[in-house]
Every structure is written in C-alpha cells, then in structure tokens.
Amino acid sequence: MASAKRAGKKERVLNSPYSILILRGTQVRRFIVSRERIRELLLLGLLGLSVCGLLASKYFEGQSHKIDAVIANGQAHKEKLSALRDRTREVQETLSRWRGLRERIRMALPKGSKRSGQGRYEGEELDEVLEALQGELQRMIAALPSGWPVKGRVSSGVGMRPSPWTGEMKYHAGLDIPNPIGTPVRASGDGVVESIDPQRGTLILNHGQEIKTHYAHLSRILVSRGERVHKGKPIGEVGNRGKSTGPHLHYEMRVAGVAIDPRQFLVSARQAE
C-alpha cells in the first residue's frame, strides 16, 4: 500500500506543471506550463532544426553546383579563346610564309620557262596557284570579327554581373555599348546573315570556322537572311527593343557556341573602353 502511494506521488510530481515567474518592477507575472506542453515545444524545436538543416544543406548543395558550373563555363571559354587565338596566329603566319615563298619562287624561276600543255608558262600556272592560296587566306582573315560594330564606351562586359531586373548574379555573354537610337551598326567581319528577328531586333552573322557574332536590341535591320556582307557594312541601327534598360547595342562573339570576350580580337580596343 505504501509503495503504491509513493508511486502515485512520484507520478504526480513528474506530471506536475512548471511555474514561470517574471518580475517587472514590483509586479510579478506567473505562467504555468505543463510538462506535456514543454515536451511538445522541444519536439517542435528539434523538428524545426532538422528542417532548417535539410534546407540549408540543399541550398549549399545548389550553390556548389552553380559555382562548379560557372568554373566549368569559364574554363570552356578560356579553352575556346586560346584555340581562336592560335587559329588567328596560324592563319597570319601562313599568309606571311606564302607571301615570302611566292617572292622566292618568282626569283628562282627562269625567265624563259617552257610552255605547259595548255600553252601557258609553268611559272604563270604556279603564280596563279599562289594567288589563289593567298586570296583564300586573306578571305579567312577578313572573316575574323576584328572591327567594332559601333563606337562608344562599354557599359557592361562579358562575365558575371547582377541582373538589372532581379539583382541576382547572372552570366552576361557580350558587350553593352550605349548609343543613341539610329546609330549605324556595322559588321565586325565578313560573313553571311544567318538569322534575323525584326520583332526582337536581333541579328546573327556566320563568319565561318565556327565563329558567329550576335547583334541585339536593333531598332532597324538593314540586311536580309542569307545575304553576304563585308566588314564595315551597315547591317542595322542601335535601338531599345527586347529586354533592355536603354538604347544600346548588345554584341556577342561565339566560337563553337561558346561566348568569348570580343575585345580580345577587336582592333583599337581602347576606343570603346
């Protein structure tokens, strides 16, 4: 009987509520909280911490993937840029060698060379071959986008930047060059008009060798799809179409689909700094 009383007393003590006293000056406030309520609050707190931990883990995992993607994208840009530089140097060196070789061959040919089966001098045939090769190399160099599409200060370059609309960091794939509406936009190199979108004011030139240039926010487009244009030809006019914060030209240069900084190849790069 005594043990039953002790057990009942112990159970009442374990289940008795807590009293919380709060002193404020001369006033005393008393709050009574049951042990069951405290257990519920503790469980809710642990559950909340678990959920916060899970969300934080997912957030940092997502940020890690974004950082990895940016690093990989930057490495791809670096590799494409290096390949394009090597290609440009190779073409220029080849052209220089052909020019020198042509002169050496001309000097070595005897003036009275025998006629070929077609009635022409062998030296003349070789000269035509060299002319054709030199012309092809010159066309390849002319197709490289090395001219500024418009003059002006570059307000935003290639790389990560805060979005003008959301403030979030996003990759900007080209150059923004502010200019008044109607300013002529010129082809930065020889190419073919691959696509145009008059509603959005966009135009893409294909320069061959997997090189393309993009022109955006144009108020007018002055060329047609499939048209072949030469470096310096007006192809459009600066505008404010599409998702734009003001009149400017958005200019991109892509190699095999990867955006690179055009300033590495533009002549007199300081004019737009």
Legacy VTK file of the C-alpha trace (Angstrom):
# vtk DataFile Version 3.0
C-alpha trace
ASCII
DATASET POLYDATA
POINTS 273 float
0.000 0.000 0.000
2.811 2.375 0.927
4.674 1.608 -2.295
1.537 2.362 -4.322
1.210 5.734 -2.584
4.864 6.537 -3.273
4.443 5.601 -6.954
1.349 7.773 -7.260
3.115 10.684 -5.577
6.100 10.278 -7.901
3.825 10.249 -10.973
2.085 13.437 -9.793
5.466 15.120 -9.351
6.584 14.070 -12.844
3.370 15.313 -14.390
3.057 18.485 -12.312
3.274 21.735 -14.326
6.118 24.280 -14.218
5.515 27.743 -12.856
7.409 30.578 -14.514
7.655 33.854 -12.606
8.547 37.095 -14.379
9.480 40.075 -12.197
8.861 43.511 -13.673
9.443 46.225 -11.135
7.057 45.495 -8.318
4.800 43.394 -10.496
5.054 39.617 -10.661
3.644 37.623 -13.536
3.157 33.907 -13.298
2.839 31.488 -16.192
2.017 27.818 -15.768
3.305 25.449 -18.426
2.583 21.738 -18.350
5.356 19.218 -18.786
3.479 17.793 -21.780
3.482 21.231 -23.411
7.229 21.584 -22.823
7.834 18.201 -24.438
5.754 19.264 -27.433
7.733 22.509 -27.747
11.010 20.614 -27.560
9.873 18.180 -30.245
8.731 21.054 -32.454
12.074 22.773 -31.904
14.005 19.658 -32.868
11.791 19.200 -35.915
12.335 22.829 -36.916
16.104 22.487 -36.551
16.037 19.330 -38.672
14.029 21.055 -41.427
16.328 24.106 -41.337
19.356 21.852 -41.529
17.904 19.996 -44.514
17.027 23.245 -46.318
20.467 24.686 -45.608
22.075 21.518 -46.924
20.005 21.693 -50.143
20.788 25.417 -50.529
24.551 24.984 -50.165
24.431 21.943 -52.444
22.680 24.037 -55.105
25.174 26.888 -54.673
28.028 24.404 -55.006
26.585 23.132 -58.309
26.232 26.730 -59.556
29.831 27.526 -58.631
31.030 24.352 -60.360
29.019 25.294 -63.464
30.488 28.813 -63.533
34.020 27.418 -63.156
33.433 24.866 -65.923
31.907 27.543 -68.162
34.872 29.838 -67.549
37.303 27.034 -68.363
35.432 26.303 -71.609
35.597 29.996 -72.549
39.315 30.040 -71.807
39.950 26.979 -73.974
37.874 28.339 -76.892
39.583 31.705 -76.642
43.007 30.071 -76.660
42.050 27.959 -79.691
40.798 31.017 -81.576
43.981 32.951 -80.777
46.083 30.049 -82.010
43.989 29.814 -85.182
44.345 33.541 -85.867
48.105 33.408 -85.330
48.365 30.334 -87.554
46.482 31.999 -90.410
48.563 35.155 -90.167
51.823 33.202 -90.074
50.716 31.047 -93.008
49.856 34.138 -95.053
53.234 35.653 -94.247
55.037 32.455 -95.260
53.119 32.259 -98.550
53.970 35.839 -99.395
57.648 35.168 -98.803
57.523 31.831 -100.630
55.848 33.447 -103.614
58.626 36.008 -103.955
61.343 33.368 -103.601
59.733 31.161 -106.262
59.367 34.109 -108.628
63.053 34.950 -108.194
64.089 31.316 -108.790
62.063 30.804 -111.976
63.984 31.248 -115.229
62.563 33.899 -117.499
62.364 31.542 -120.487
60.373 28.732 -118.881
58.890 26.166 -121.243
55.222 26.348 -122.070
52.890 23.794 -120.488
50.469 21.595 -122.409
47.822 24.338 -122.188
50.123 26.854 -123.875
50.966 28.782 -120.676
54.273 29.168 -118.933
54.754 26.895 -115.916
55.699 29.936 -113.864
52.380 31.566 -114.695
50.462 28.485 -113.507
52.361 28.424 -110.232
51.774 32.124 -109.808
48.024 31.609 -110.220
48.052 28.846 -107.593
49.891 31.089 -105.161
47.478 33.947 -105.891
44.517 31.684 -105.155
46.026 30.458 -101.887
46.869 33.972 -100.795
43.363 35.137 -101.669
41.810 32.356 -99.601
43.956 33.205 -96.596
43.047 36.863 -96.917
39.354 35.955 -97.023
39.763 33.896 -93.835
41.422 36.823 -92.074
38.762 39.277 -93.325
36.067 36.979 -91.898
37.545 37.174 -88.384
35.401 39.703 -86.400
38.079 42.305 -85.674
36.162 45.568 -86.175
33.992 47.452 -83.691
30.290 47.290 -84.632
29.768 50.749 -83.064
31.983 53.240 -81.272
31.437 54.100 -77.662
32.076 53.170 -74.061
31.456 49.584 -72.969
28.994 49.846 -70.068
28.932 46.123 -69.345
31.370 43.415 -70.426
31.495 39.631 -70.553
31.224 37.843 -67.206
29.137 37.545 -64.057
27.115 40.618 -63.064
23.987 41.479 -61.030
20.840 41.263 -63.150
19.370 44.770 -63.751
15.894 43.338 -63.042
16.361 40.798 -60.211
19.729 41.708 -58.702
20.823 38.060 -58.898
24.269 37.226 -60.262
23.981 36.060 -63.889
26.406 35.499 -66.748
26.479 38.309 -69.327
27.627 36.875 -72.668
28.521 40.049 -74.573
29.347 43.758 -74.588
26.779 46.504 -73.978
27.692 49.701 -75.872
25.258 52.617 -75.282
24.496 54.833 -78.283
21.571 56.987 -79.468
18.770 55.222 -81.312
19.534 55.152 -85.039
23.344 54.920 -84.698
24.634 52.685 -87.542
25.745 49.190 -86.517
28.416 47.688 -88.790
29.503 44.109 -89.456
32.647 43.355 -87.442
33.893 40.952 -90.133
32.904 39.374 -93.449
30.065 36.896 -93.077
26.641 35.638 -94.056
23.417 36.724 -92.335
22.353 33.501 -90.644
19.189 34.712 -88.919
17.228 37.859 -88.118
14.325 38.623 -85.775
12.828 42.058 -86.576
10.391 41.876 -83.651
13.165 41.422 -81.100
15.749 43.385 -83.069
18.331 40.596 -83.234
20.715 39.525 -85.988
23.377 36.779 -86.266
26.309 36.746 -88.697
28.108 33.499 -89.523
31.799 34.139 -90.252
32.775 30.504 -90.875
35.293 28.481 -88.841
32.527 28.091 -86.166
32.645 31.842 -85.433
29.401 33.830 -85.122
28.562 37.344 -83.944
25.249 38.392 -82.389
23.722 41.904 -82.503
20.717 42.691 -80.282
18.208 45.495 -79.446
18.372 46.880 -83.012
15.733 49.468 -83.981
16.197 48.616 -87.687
17.739 45.711 -89.589
19.217 46.672 -92.967
20.109 43.216 -94.345
18.269 40.043 -95.305
18.702 36.439 -94.248
21.300 34.687 -96.421
22.890 37.951 -97.543
26.706 38.080 -97.647
28.133 41.216 -96.023
31.621 42.654 -95.772
33.393 44.053 -92.741
32.242 47.614 -92.016
28.927 47.350 -93.893
25.951 48.877 -92.014
23.679 45.984 -91.033
21.334 47.717 -88.606
20.753 50.628 -86.239
21.020 50.902 -82.456
17.696 50.570 -80.659
15.987 49.613 -77.426
13.977 46.542 -78.432
13.619 43.428 -76.321
14.686 43.223 -72.678
16.728 46.398 -72.488
17.440 49.088 -69.895
18.099 51.797 -72.508
19.296 52.387 -76.092
22.434 50.336 -76.684
23.942 47.566 -78.802
24.415 44.153 -77.221
27.261 42.486 -79.146
28.399 38.876 -78.721
31.128 36.772 -80.298
30.755 32.975 -80.077
33.172 30.232 -81.084
31.574 26.784 -81.449
28.628 28.122 -79.433
30.725 29.414 -76.531
30.628 33.162 -75.805
34.046 34.818 -75.521
35.134 38.406 -74.863
35.229 40.142 -78.290
37.687 42.755 -77.007
40.491 40.200 -77.342
40.192 40.470 -81.133
38.803 43.944 -81.848
41.175 46.422 -83.476
41.962 49.536 -81.389
40.215 48.113 -78.352
40.812 51.300 -76.333
38.353 53.284 -78.450
35.403 51.646 -76.699
36.829 51.485 -73.187
LINES 1 274
273 0 1 2 3 4 5 6 7 8 9 10 11 12 13 14 15 16 17 18 19 20 21 22 23 24 25 26 27 28 29 30 31 32 33 34 35 36 37 38 39 40 41 42 43 44 45 46 47 48 49 50 51 52 53 54 55 56 57 58 59 60 61 62 63 64 65 66 67 68 69 70 71 72 73 74 75 76 77 78 79 80 81 82 83 84 85 86 87 88 89 90 91 92 93 94 95 96 97 98 99 100 101 102 103 104 105 106 107 108 109 110 111 112 113 114 115 116 117 118 119 120 121 122 123 124 125 126 127 128 129 130 131 132 133 134 135 136 137 138 139 140 141 142 143 144 145 146 147 148 149 150 151 152 153 154 155 156 157 158 159 160 161 162 163 164 165 166 167 168 169 170 171 172 173 174 175 176 177 178 179 180 181 182 183 184 185 186 187 188 189 190 191 192 193 194 195 196 197 198 199 200 201 202 203 204 205 206 207 208 209 210 211 212 213 214 215 216 217 218 219 220 221 222 223 224 225 226 227 228 229 230 231 232 233 234 235 236 237 238 239 240 241 242 243 244 245 246 247 248 249 250 251 252 253 254 255 256 257 258 259 260 261 262 263 264 265 266 267 268 269 270 271 272
